Amino acid sequence: MVLVPIFRRARLLVVALIASLGLIGAVQGATAQQVTALMQSIAEAASGSKELSAYYRATGYKPVFAGTDGKTRSRRQALLQALESAPDHGLAPYDTTLLKTNMRAVKSERDLGRVEVALSQMFLDYARDMQTGQLVPSRVDREIVRQVPYRDGAGLLGAFAKSSPRAFLKSLAPKSPEYTRLLKEKSNLERVLGKGGWGPTVPGGKYEPGQSNNGVVALRNRLIAMGYLKRTNSTSYDANMQRAVQIFQLQHGLSHDGVAGPSTLDELNKGPEQRLASIHVALERERWTNMERGKRHIWVNITDFTAQIIDNDRVTFETRSVVGSNVSEQRSPEFSDVMEHMVINPTWNVPRSIAVKEYLPLLQKNPNAAGHLRIVDNSGRTVSRAGINFASYSERTFPFNLKQPPSDGNALGLVKFMFPNKYNIYLHDTPSKSLFGREVRAFSHGCIRLQQPFDFAYELLSKQTGDPKGFFHARLNTGVETVVPLDVEVPVHIVYRTAMTVPKGGMEYRRDIYGRDAKIWRALQAKGVQLRAVGG
């Protein structure tokens, strides 16, 4: 929208008004008076925002948008175009109706100042939404404790005023390859919706190699529509269909046995609408983590039950993990921190919640229960069970700590990896190895258990010793608790992604095990985010 005539008309009106009142006698004096009036209007309109007030004070209340020159005009046009294209990024559309009405109705410098600040506020809203998301994570789910890396609004507005408007607005989106690939998949699914989706779902049941029935034909058609199987007239569950099912299972975190049972059909029958909603949520989550993640960092995806070490955007180590149970106070939280050290032959300091909720009732029934644990007073001294009347204590009054000394049977296994945080979450070994064979691995009290903790340790230590395995086992073999600092601390990101791109093309999806993504999607819809069908 070109507003040069409007702004010029406002300027002339103010000059005429000031002259008619006899306040000035020359155009030169009128110009100075106009600047003062505009400055006052901007100051008043910006007073409700600390960021805008700070910016305008620092710049002498110089307009960013409200002017008749080419630069301010290009900023207005670029901002309005960016706002209109926000849904391309999965953001809710911005209602600019009132803003445009006020822009067309400008008749004075005071009107001009109010429009200037309204445009600047709209810029800040858009920049924050695009860079760090439209939602506040902890308001959606209290277990999403991630600290979002919000930018300074005054600094952003200042940088924008000095930059090419369109290029600057385009640069606000996350620059991660994952974000770019998610946008591509979003467009792809919007086209799928426009064409009517993937057709009929597959009837419930169990389909396996050798079968030939109407359900197998429905399965074949669904796999073809989704791109997992080449077009064929075969009506039997042949080797090609089995391979297609296995690929689908691998890309959805399922046991890849090539048999289409209830779990596989449940995922297979999810339509493009559901997958597109997951893409929207993944884009929002990517904005929440729009920060430098570290050339070397640890990436724990709760829904994928894996922990990875990533070097320069390449996975250099990966192991299966067990995450928190889907029970209140046991779900693994989402946050980022920095790994500082590992502890070989760790002592398990039983968390207070586990001590009083799980072990105290056992001890009240039998003082000799949980014999693998030491009972310690507040001074760190081991206390004899014989002298304690456990029945006299409640969860609130129990005065002791419980500890398990280093051993092969220790709940933490033989090594733990520490990034000290107020949530008492860390990565560790475990004696319960059988759980790693499960398809869904949500069994812990919140911490992340690793299937291959020794190899994980070797990879971390490889940056500070030429013999990481020998270094590790020399300390392990002592049986004594040993803290090993990391020479270079490693960022840790505990995330929750149900939609993930494959660098070479395609998507992988995981189940929403805690229901967090469903909450995020509802919150995005409440903001105004909508699914789009393109080319229908």
matplotlib code that plots the C-alpha trace (Angstrom):
import matplotlib.pyplot as plt

x = [0.0, 1.5, 0.8, 3.0, 0.1, -1.6, 1.5, 2.2, -1.4, -1.0, 2.2, 0.5, -2.5, -0.4, 1.7, -1.6, -3.0, 0.1, 0.4, -3.3, -2.8, 0.0, 2.5, 5.0, 5.8, 7.8, 7.9, 11.3, 9.7, 6.8, 9.1, 10.6, 7.2, 6.0, 8.9, 8.1, 4.5, 5.4, 8.0, 5.5, 2.9, 5.4, 6.6, 3.0, 2.0, 5.2, 4.9, 3.2, 6.1, 9.5, 11.2, 9.6, 10.2, 13.8, 14.3, 12.6, 14.4, 17.7, 16.9, 15.4, 11.9, 12.9, 10.1, 10.9, 7.7, 5.8, 7.5, 7.3, 10.7, 11.5, 13.1, 10.1, 7.7, 9.7, 9.7, 5.9, 5.4, 7.8, 6.2, 2.7, 3.7, 5.5, 2.4, 0.2, 2.6, 2.9, 0.7, 3.3, 5.4, 2.6, 1.9, -1.5, -2.6, -2.3, -5.3, -4.1, -7.6, -7.7, -4.0, -4.7, -7.9, -5.9, -3.2, -5.7, -7.3, -4.1, -4.9, -2.4, 1.0, -0.6, -2.3, 1.0, 2.8, 0.2, 0.4, 4.2, 4.1, 1.4, 3.5, 6.6, 4.6, 3.3, 6.9, 8.0, 5.1, 5.9, 9.7, 9.1, 6.6, 8.8, 12.1, 10.9, 7.3, 3.8, 3.3, 5.0, 5.9, 5.3, 1.9, 0.9, 2.3, 4.1, 6.5, 7.9, 10.3, 12.4, 13.8, 13.1, 15.9, 13.9, 15.6, 15.8, 13.0, 14.8, 17.8, 15.7, 14.0, 17.3, 18.8, 15.7, 15.9, 19.5, 18.9, 17.2, 13.6, 12.6, 15.9, 15.8, 12.3, 13.1, 16.2, 14.0, 12.9, 15.1, 18.0, 18.3, 18.1, 15.3, 13.1, 13.7, 12.8, 9.7, 8.4, 8.9, 7.0, 4.3, 3.8, 3.8, 1.1, -1.0, -1.0, -1.9, -4.9, -5.8, -6.0, -8.2, -5.7, -4.6, -7.9, -9.8, -8.3, -7.4, -9.9, -8.7, -7.1, -3.8, -2.3, 0.8, 2.6, 0.7, -2.8, -5.1, -8.4, -10.1, -8.2, -4.9, -6.1, -7.0, -3.5, -1.9, -3.9, -3.0, 0.7, 0.7, -1.1, 1.4, 4.4, 5.7, 4.8, 5.0, 1.7, 0.8, -2.3, -1.2, -4.0, -1.8, 0.5, 3.7, 7.4, 7.0, 4.2, 6.1, 9.1, 6.9, 5.3, 8.8, 9.9, 6.8, 7.4, 11.0, 9.9, 7.3, 9.3, 7.5, 8.9, 9.8, 8.5, 6.7, 3.3, 0.6, -0.9, -2.9, 0.0, 1.0, -2.5, -3.1, -0.2, -1.0, -4.6, -3.6, -4.5, -2.6, -4.5, -3.0, 0.5, 0.2, -0.8, 2.4, 4.4, 2.9, 3.8, 7.3, 7.8, 6.7, 9.1, 11.9, 11.3, 11.5, 15.0, 16.1, 19.6, 23.1, 23.0, 26.7, 29.1, 29.1, 25.9, 23.7, 20.2, 17.7, 14.4, 11.9, 9.4, 12.1, 13.6, 17.1, 20.1, 22.6, 25.9, 26.0, 29.1, 28.8, 25.2, 26.2, 25.2, 28.4, 26.9, 23.4, 21.9, 18.5, 17.1, 14.4, 12.5, 10.1, 6.9, 3.6, 2.7, 2.5, 5.9, 7.7, 7.5, 10.8, 10.8, 12.1, 15.0, 18.5, 21.6, 25.3, 27.0, 29.9, 31.1, 30.5, 30.5, 32.0, 30.8, 28.1, 26.2, 22.5, 21.1, 17.5, 15.4, 13.2, 10.0, 10.9, 12.2, 9.0, 6.4, 7.9, 10.4, 9.0, 5.7, 7.9, 10.0, 6.9, 5.8, 9.2, 12.2, 14.5, 13.0, 15.1, 18.3, 20.4, 19.9, 21.8, 19.8, 21.7, 20.9, 21.4, 25.0, 25.8, 26.1, 24.7, 21.9, 20.9, 17.5, 17.0, 16.8, 14.2, 10.5, 9.5, 5.8, 6.2, 7.1, 5.0, 6.1, 6.6, 8.4, 10.7, 14.2, 16.5, 18.1, 18.5, 21.6, 22.7, 26.5, 28.3, 27.7, 26.7, 23.1, 23.0, 19.9, 22.2, 24.3, 28.0, 28.1, 26.0, 26.4, 25.7, 24.4, 23.3, 19.8, 17.0, 14.9, 17.4, 17.5, 20.6, 21.6, 22.8, 23.4, 20.9, 20.9, 17.4, 18.7, 15.6, 13.5, 15.6, 14.0, 10.5, 8.9, 7.7, 10.4, 8.8, 9.6, 11.9, 11.1, 12.2, 15.9, 17.2, 18.6, 21.1, 21.4, 25.1, 26.4, 30.1, 30.2, 28.6, 31.3, 34.1, 32.7, 32.6, 36.1, 37.6, 38.0, 40.3, 42.3, 43.9, 42.6, 39.1, 38.2, 41.3, 40.9, 37.3, 37.9, 41.0, 38.6, 35.7, 37.8, 38.6, 35.0, 35.3, 33.1, 35.1, 34.1, 35.6, 35.2, 34.7, 37.5, 35.0, 31.5, 28.8, 25.3, 22.4, 19.0, 16.1, 13.4, 10.1, 9.6, 6.9, 7.6, 11.2, 12.6, 15.1, 18.0, 18.0, 14.2, 11.0, 9.6, 9.6, 6.8, 6.6, 3.7, 2.7, 3.4, 2.7, 0.0, 2.1, 1.9, -1.9, -1.9, 0.4, -1.8, -4.9, -3.1, -2.0, -5.5, -6.7, -4.2, -5.8, -3.5, -5.3, -4.5, -4.5, -5.4, -3.6, -4.5, -7.7]
y = [0.0, 3.4, 6.0, 8.9, 11.1, 10.5, 11.5, 14.5, 15.7, 15.4, 17.4, 20.2, 20.2, 20.7, 23.5, 25.3, 24.8, 26.1, 29.1, 30.0, 30.1, 32.5, 30.3, 30.5, 32.9, 30.8, 27.4, 26.8, 27.4, 25.2, 22.2, 22.5, 22.7, 19.6, 17.5, 18.4, 17.5, 14.1, 13.4, 14.1, 11.8, 9.0, 9.3, 9.1, 6.2, 4.2, 4.8, 1.5, -0.5, -0.6, -1.8, 0.9, 3.6, 2.7, 2.6, 5.9, 7.7, 6.4, 7.6, 11.0, 9.8, 9.4, 7.5, 4.1, 3.7, 7.0, 9.1, 10.2, 9.1, 5.9, 4.1, 4.4, 3.5, 0.3, -0.6, -0.3, -2.3, -5.0, -5.4, -5.6, -8.2, -10.2, -10.1, -11.4, -14.3, -15.3, -18.4, -19.8, -20.3, -21.9, -18.7, -17.3, -14.6, -11.0, -8.7, -5.5, -4.2, -1.5, -0.6, 0.0, 2.0, 4.2, 4.7, 5.8, 8.2, 10.1, 13.8, 15.2, 14.6, 13.1, 10.6, 10.0, 9.3, 6.8, 4.9, 4.9, 3.2, 0.8, -0.3, -0.7, -2.8, -5.0, -5.4, -6.5, -8.9, -10.5, -10.6, -12.4, -14.8, -15.7, -16.0, -17.6, -18.7, -17.5, -19.6, -19.5, -23.2, -23.4, -21.8, -24.7, -27.5, -26.9, -29.7, -27.8, -25.8, -24.7, -21.1, -19.5, -17.3, -14.0, -11.2, -7.5, -5.6, -2.3, -3.9, -5.6, -2.5, -0.6, -3.3, -3.3, 0.5, 0.1, -2.9, -3.9, -4.4, -7.5, -9.2, -8.4, -9.7, -12.9, -13.4, -13.6, -17.2, -20.0, -20.8, -24.5, -27.0, -28.7, -25.6, -25.3, -28.9, -28.7, -25.8, -27.8, -30.7, -28.3, -27.2, -30.8, -31.9, -28.8, -30.0, -33.5, -32.0, -30.1, -33.3, -35.0, -36.8, -40.4, -42.0, -44.6, -45.9, -49.5, -51.7, -52.8, -56.2, -57.8, -58.2, -60.3, -61.9, -64.4, -63.0, -61.9, -60.1, -56.7, -55.4, -56.2, -54.3, -51.3, -51.5, -51.7, -48.6, -46.6, -47.5, -46.4, -43.1, -42.3, -43.1, -46.2, -48.6, -48.4, -48.7, -52.4, -54.6, -57.3, -58.2, -60.3, -59.3, -60.0, -59.3, -55.7, -54.9, -56.3, -54.1, -51.1, -51.8, -52.2, -48.9, -47.3, -48.9, -47.7, -44.1, -44.1, -45.7, -49.0, -52.5, -53.3, -56.8, -56.2, -57.2, -54.5, -55.0, -52.5, -50.2, -50.0, -49.5, -46.8, -44.8, -45.7, -44.4, -41.0, -38.6, -35.7, -33.3, -34.9, -35.0, -31.4, -30.4, -32.2, -30.2, -26.9, -28.0, -29.0, -25.5, -23.9, -26.1, -25.2, -21.6, -22.2, -23.7, -21.0, -20.6, -21.7, -25.4, -26.0, -27.4, -30.5, -31.1, -33.9, -34.2, -36.3, -36.8, -38.0, -39.3, -41.2, -42.8, -42.0, -39.9, -38.6, -36.9, -34.4, -32.8, -30.1, -31.1, -34.8, -37.6, -39.2, -41.4, -42.7, -45.0, -46.1, -44.5, -45.0, -41.8, -40.8, -42.7, -41.0, -40.4, -37.1, -36.0, -38.7, -37.4, -36.1, -32.3, -30.4, -28.0, -27.2, -27.2, -27.9, -31.2, -30.6, -34.0, -37.7, -39.8, -43.3, -45.7, -43.3, -43.3, -43.1, -40.3, -41.3, -38.2, -37.0, -37.7, -41.4, -41.8, -40.7, -41.9, -45.3, -46.4, -45.0, -47.1, -50.2, -49.4, -48.7, -52.2, -53.8, -51.9, -54.3, -53.6, -52.1, -53.5, -52.2, -48.6, -46.8, -44.5, -41.3, -38.4, -34.7, -34.8, -37.6, -40.3, -43.8, -44.6, -48.0, -49.1, -50.7, -47.4, -45.8, -45.9, -45.5, -45.5, -42.2, -40.3, -39.0, -37.9, -34.4, -35.2, -38.0, -36.7, -39.1, -39.5, -42.8, -43.7, -46.7, -47.2, -47.9, -51.4, -53.3, -53.3, -49.5, -47.9, -45.5, -48.3, -47.7, -44.1, -41.0, -37.9, -34.6, -31.3, -29.9, -28.5, -27.8, -30.6, -33.3, -34.8, -36.5, -39.3, -42.6, -46.3, -48.8, -52.5, -52.9, -53.7, -55.6, -52.4, -51.2, -53.9, -52.4, -50.3, -47.7, -47.0, -44.7, -46.3, -44.0, -41.4, -38.7, -39.2, -40.6, -44.1, -45.1, -48.5, -48.0, -45.7, -46.9, -46.1, -42.8, -42.1, -43.1, -40.7, -37.8, -38.6, -38.9, -35.1, -35.1, -38.3, -40.6, -43.7, -42.9, -46.6, -47.2, -44.0, -44.9, -48.5, -47.5, -45.5, -48.0, -50.8, -49.1, -49.5, -46.0, -43.1, -40.8, -37.5, -36.8, -33.2, -32.7, -30.4, -28.9, -28.7, -30.0, -28.5, -30.9, -30.4, -32.6, -32.1, -33.6, -33.9, -36.1, -34.8, -35.0, -34.5, -36.8, -34.8, -36.7, -36.3, -37.5, -37.4, -39.5, -39.3, -40.5, -40.9, -38.1, -40.2, -37.5, -35.6, -32.5, -31.9, -32.2, -29.3, -27.2, -27.7, -26.7, -23.6, -22.7, -23.1, -20.8, -18.3, -18.6, -21.1, -23.1, -25.9, -25.1, -27.1, -25.9, -26.5, -28.4]
z = [0.0, -1.1, 1.5, 0.2, -0.8, 2.6, 4.5, 2.3, 2.7, 6.5, 6.4, 4.4, 6.7, 9.8, 8.1, 7.2, 10.7, 12.4, 10.1, 10.6, 14.3, 14.0, 15.8, 13.0, 10.3, 7.8, 6.3, 7.9, 11.4, 10.4, 9.7, 13.2, 14.8, 12.8, 13.9, 17.5, 17.1, 15.5, 18.1, 20.9, 19.3, 18.9, 22.5, 23.7, 21.5, 22.4, 26.2, 26.7, 25.4, 27.1, 23.9, 21.6, 24.1, 24.4, 20.6, 19.9, 22.8, 21.4, 17.9, 18.7, 17.8, 14.2, 12.3, 10.8, 8.8, 8.7, 6.1, 2.5, 1.4, -0.5, 2.5, 4.8, 2.0, 1.2, 4.9, 5.0, 1.9, 3.0, 6.4, 5.1, 2.5, 5.2, 7.5, 4.6, 3.9, 7.6, 7.1, 4.7, 7.8, 9.8, 11.7, 12.4, 10.0, 11.3, 11.2, 9.6, 8.9, 11.6, 10.9, 7.2, 8.0, 10.4, 7.7, 5.2, 7.8, 8.7, 8.8, 11.3, 12.7, 15.8, 13.6, 11.9, 15.1, 16.2, 12.9, 13.1, 16.5, 15.4, 12.5, 14.7, 17.2, 14.4, 13.3, 16.8, 17.0, 13.7, 14.4, 17.8, 16.3, 13.4, 15.4, 18.6, 18.1, 18.7, 21.9, 25.3, 25.9, 29.6, 29.2, 26.9, 29.1, 32.4, 31.6, 28.6, 30.7, 27.7, 27.9, 24.6, 23.3, 22.9, 21.1, 22.1, 20.4, 20.3, 18.7, 16.1, 15.1, 14.9, 12.7, 10.5, 10.0, 8.7, 6.5, 3.2, 4.5, 2.5, 3.1, 6.8, 7.3, 5.3, 7.6, 10.8, 10.2, 11.7, 9.5, 10.4, 7.6, 9.5, 9.4, 5.6, 5.0, 7.2, 5.2, 2.0, 3.5, 4.6, 1.0, -0.1, 2.3, 1.4, -2.2, -1.1, 0.8, -2.3, -4.3, -1.7, 0.5, 0.4, -0.2, 1.9, 5.2, 5.7, 7.7, 11.1, 11.5, 10.8, 7.4, 6.7, 3.7, 1.8, 2.4, -0.4, 0.5, 0.3, 3.3, 1.5, -1.6, 0.6, 2.2, -1.2, -2.4, 0.7, 0.4, -3.3, -2.5, 0.2, -2.0, -0.3, -3.1, -6.8, -8.7, -9.1, -9.8, -7.4, -4.9, -2.6, 0.3, -1.7, -1.1, -2.5, -0.2, 2.8, 2.0, 1.6, 5.1, 6.6, 5.2, 6.6, 10.0, 10.1, 9.3, 12.0, 14.9, 14.7, 14.9, 11.3, 11.0, 7.7, 9.3, 9.3, 12.7, 14.9, 15.7, 12.0, 10.8, 13.4, 12.0, 8.3, 8.7, 9.9, 7.2, 5.7, 8.0, 11.1, 9.6, 8.5, 12.0, 13.2, 10.8, 12.1, 15.7, 14.6, 12.9, 16.2, 18.2, 15.8, 16.5, 20.2, 19.7, 17.2, 18.7, 18.3, 19.4, 19.4, 16.8, 19.0, 21.0, 22.4, 21.0, 23.0, 21.2, 23.8, 21.2, 19.2, 22.3, 21.1, 22.2, 19.6, 19.6, 16.7, 15.3, 12.7, 11.8, 11.4, 13.7, 15.0, 17.6, 18.4, 21.0, 22.1, 25.2, 27.8, 28.8, 31.6, 32.1, 31.0, 34.6, 36.4, 37.8, 35.8, 32.2, 30.9, 30.7, 27.6, 28.1, 27.1, 29.3, 29.2, 30.1, 32.4, 33.6, 33.9, 37.0, 36.8, 39.4, 40.6, 43.9, 43.4, 45.6, 45.6, 44.7, 47.6, 45.6, 45.1, 48.6, 50.3, 47.8, 46.9, 49.5, 52.7, 52.5, 52.0, 55.0, 57.1, 56.3, 56.6, 58.0, 56.2, 52.8, 50.0, 51.6, 48.8, 50.0, 52.8, 55.1, 55.7, 58.1, 57.2, 58.4, 55.8, 58.4, 57.7, 60.2, 61.5, 60.4, 63.8, 65.5, 63.2, 63.7, 60.1, 60.9, 62.8, 59.6, 56.7, 53.3, 54.6, 57.8, 56.8, 57.8, 56.0, 52.6, 50.8, 48.8, 46.8, 46.7, 43.4, 42.1, 39.0, 40.3, 41.0, 39.5, 37.6, 36.3, 36.1, 34.6, 34.6, 32.5, 34.3, 33.1, 36.5, 36.4, 38.9, 37.4, 38.5, 35.0, 33.6, 31.2, 32.7, 32.4, 33.8, 34.9, 33.3, 29.8, 28.6, 28.3, 25.3, 23.2, 23.6, 20.8, 23.2, 25.9, 28.5, 31.8, 33.9, 36.5, 34.1, 33.5, 30.2, 30.3, 27.6, 26.0, 25.1, 27.9, 27.6, 23.9, 24.6, 27.2, 24.7, 22.1, 24.6, 25.9, 22.4, 22.3, 25.3, 25.2, 22.6, 24.4, 25.6, 26.2, 28.3, 30.2, 31.0, 32.1, 34.2, 36.4, 36.1, 37.4, 40.7, 41.7, 43.3, 42.4, 40.1, 38.6, 35.1, 33.9, 30.2, 28.9, 26.5, 27.9, 25.5, 25.1, 25.7, 24.1, 25.3, 22.7, 21.7, 18.0, 16.4, 12.9, 11.6, 8.2, 6.5, 5.1, 1.8, 1.4, 3.1, 6.6, 9.7, 12.3, 16.0, 18.4, 20.7, 23.8, 26.3, 24.4, 24.3, 20.6, 20.8, 23.3, 21.2, 18.1, 20.0, 21.2, 17.7, 16.5, 19.2, 17.9, 14.4, 12.7, 10.1, 7.7, 4.1, 1.0, -2.1, -5.8, -5.0]

ax = plt.figure().add_subplot(projection="3d")
ax.plot(x, y, z, "-o")
ax.set_aspect("equal")
plt.show()
